[in-house]
Structures are given as C-alpha cells and as structure tokens.
Amino acid sequence: MDALAARFSIRLKKPFGKRYALGKGVLSGGRSLVLVKPLTYMNRSGEIIHSLLRYANTSIEDLLVVCDTLDLPPGECRLRRKGSSAGHNGLDSVLRCAGTSNIARLYIGIGHPGPRREVINYVLGVPSKKDRGLIDEALVRAEEGVIDLLDKPMEAVMMHLNEKRRD
C-alpha cells in the first residue's frame, strides 16, 4: 500500500474513529483507487470490512486483499479470484466478517521456516538478505499487478503474476 500510495501521490490518513488508514486517488482516465491499511491486529483485519466499504462507497466485488503467505517461496506472487483462507489468520478474519470467500486476493510469498513452532518468530522476524531481495522484487510485481487490474481482465493479470520465478 505504501508503494502504491507513493506512486500515485495518495496520502493515507486515519479517518476519525476508524481502525484503518485510507487514501483515495483519481488516476488517469478518471479511474479511482482507494488504498487501505488495517490498523487492527492482523488476525482481526476483517473487522474493518463493513465500515470500510460504507466509508469508501464501494462493494465487496471491488475489494482486493493483499497479504503475505508462508505457502509460497519468497518472491512469488499469486492472484486468486476467490477461495479459502488457506490458514492465513488475517484473510480468515476478512472472509468471516465479509460473509463470503468470493474476495480477490493477491498473495506475496515469504516462504516457510519448516517446523510449525518456528512460524511465529519467522513471520515476525527479519528476512534473510536473500529472501528480503526476493520479497522486494515480488512487492514491485504485486504493485504492477494491482495497477494492471485497473485496466485488464483479472485472468490476464493472473497469467502474468502467477508465473513461477526463474532463478
């Protein structure tokens, strides 16, 4: 969100009494873009959905959730039209609170540490230099994917974004 906000000179602000930061921008061709960063704990991200949709005057069909995932290697991206939370607590909260699994999502791979007991420290820790570089590259591809979604059909963007990286 920060990269998209910077790219389009959109300032993210916390509306009074809301648990998210939001910024609206009008892009070339009159297209609008609303960027949102939840200010809740990750596993309570969904609690903002209904308030956000009302405030932004939009519908669930226009929502794209961007989140990290342990299920992809560092640097890979996956765009999906719908599906389960795949065990991601933040996405699970969003789907539960929205009452539907028909929410587009863009996953950014961070890799998996292996043993389950290491997951919390891994997710909250600092990536290795190599992984950080791969994740940074994926963030750039994800940003481009979000921009592409403004003009292109989701299937076309999925074909491009979901390609496996070649090391």
N, C-alpha and C positions, 0 to 999 in steps of 0.2 A: 504494500500500500504506500509505503514511504517513497519508493522509486516512482510509482505512477503519479503520486501527488507532486513530486518534484518535476517530473517530465512535463506535466500539464499545468504547472503553477497553481495547483489546488491546495488550499490551506485546510488541514484537518483541525477541526475545533470540536470541543466537547459542548454539546448543547446543554443548557441548564437542566439539571435533574436527570440527565440521560447517562447510561453506562456504556457509552461508545463515543469515539471521535469520528466526525463525519465531515466530508468536504464534497462540494458539488462543483462541477465544471461543465462548460459548454465547449465542445470541441468543434473542429472544422465541419462544415456541413450541418451545423445546428444540432449535432448529436450531443446527448448529455451523458455524463459519467458521474456516478455517486460512489465515493470510496468510503469505506467504514472499517474502523479498527475497534473491536470489542475492548472494553476496559474491565471486563469481568475476569474471573479466573477462567482458564482455558476450558475446564470441564463444565462451565456454566455459560458458555458462549451463546447458546440458543435462547437464553432468557431475554435477549435484546430484540429478537426477530420481529415480533408483532409491533413493538414500539417503533423500531427502525422502519418497517415497511410503511407504517402510517406517516411518520415524520418525513420520509423521503418520497411519499406519494407514489409508491411503486408496488409491484406484486411479486409473489414468490417466484414466478416464472422468469423474472428478470434478475434473480439473485445468482451470484457465482461465489461460492465459498472457496477460499484459497487456504490450504493448510499443508503442514509438513506430514510426512508419513515415514514410519520405520520400514514399511513394506516395499519400498523402492530403494535401490542403491543411491548413494549420494550423487546428485546431479541429474537424476532422471525426473521427468515430469509426466504426469498422466492427467488427461482431461476426461471427465466422465459426465454424462448427462444425468445419471441417477444411480442409485444403488444403496447398499448398506453403509454403515459407518466403518466397517472392517475393524472394529475395535478401537477406533480413534475416539477418545472421550469427548473432545470438543465437537467433532462432527456429529457424534451420537446426540449430544445436547441440542444441536441445531435441528437435526431431523426430528427428534422427540418433540421439541417445542413448536416446530412448524407443523407437525402432524402429517408429514409426508416425506418420502425418500426421493421424490422427484425434484431434487435440487442439484443443479450443476455444481461440480466441484473440480478444482484444479489442485492436484497433489504435487508436492515438491519432495523428492526423495532425500532422506537424510541417512539412510542405511540403518542397520540393526546391530546392536552390540553383541548379540548372541544370547547368553543366559538372561532369562527374564528378570532376575534380581538386579541386573545392571542397567535396565532400561531407564529408570528414573534419573539416575546420575548421568547417563548418556544424553538423554533428551535435554536436561537442564545444564549440561556441561558445554565446554567449548570444543567445537570440532577440530580434528587434526588439520594441519596446514593443507594437506592434500584434499581432504574432504571439504574444507572451507572453500577452496578454489572451485571444486566441482559444484558445490551448492550455490556459490555466487554466479557461476555460469547458468545454472538452472533458473535462478531468480531472473536473470536477463531474458531467458527464453520464456519464462512464465509471463513476464511483463509484456513481451511481444505478443504472446498468445492472447492475453486479455485485450490488447489493442486490436488484434486480428478479429476477435469475436464481435467487435463493434461493426465490422463490415462484411464478414464472411460467415458462411454457414458453419455451425458447430462441427459437423462431420469433417469439413476441410481442415479446420484448425486442429481437430483431434488427430487426423492423419499425420500432420506435421509434428505436433507436440509429442505424440505418443511413440514416435520412432525411438528405438533404443540408441543410446550414445555409442559412438565408436571410439574406443580409447586408442 
